[in-house]
Amino acid sequence: MSSSRRGLLFIVSAPSGTGKTTLVERLVKETPGLRMSRSYTSRAARSGERHGVDYNFITRQEFDAMVREG
């Protein structure tokens, strides 16, 4: 999607281990213009998760600073 167009936001929510990532990765692969966002989290990475791929892992202090800075 071009930056001049207003897009749609889809939120996929379900318990851990139910296939959310698998579903979204397939949708992104098969749908032109669809992108997946990557969230920031202050929790520790779980086994197999990679910074900058699955989440942006930051400290609580970094998170609080980002909130203060808007």
N, C-alpha and C positions, 0 to 999 in steps of 0.2 A: 504494500500500500504506500502511496506517496504521502509525504508529510502534510500536504495540503488537504487531504481527505480525512474526514472523521471516521474512525474505525469502530469496531465492536469489540467489547471485552467479554470473553468467555471465562467463567470460573468453574474449574473442575475440582470438586471436593468429594472426598470419600476417605474411609479409614486407611491407615497404612497397609500396604501390601495388596491393594485391590486392583492395581493395574492402571492408575491414573497416568503415570509417566508413559507407559506403553501406548495407551490410547492417544494421548496428546502428541507424542512423537509421530505416530502414524498419520494423524490428522494433518500435522504440519508438513509431512512428506508428501501427502496427496492433495493438499489444498494450496493453490498459488496465492501468495500474499499473506498467508497465515504465519505468524511467528509465535514462539514461546518466550515468555518473559522469565527472568531468573530472579528469584527473591533474595533478599538479604536476611540473614538470621544470626542471632547471637548465641545460638546453641552450638554445642560441639558437633563436629561431623560424625556421622555414623559410618560404620564399616562400609567401604566401597565408595563413599561419597567424595567428590573432588571439588575443591574451591574453584570457583569460576566456571564450573560445568553444571553441577547439580544445584548449588546455592553459592552466594557470596557470603562466606563465613567471616564474621567480624566479632570483635569483643563487645561486651555490653557498653564499655566506655566509648568505643567508636560509634556504636549505634546511637547512644544518647547525644553525642556531639553532632551527628547527622540530623537528629531531630531538632536540636537547638539551632542549627544552621539553616533549617527549613528544607 
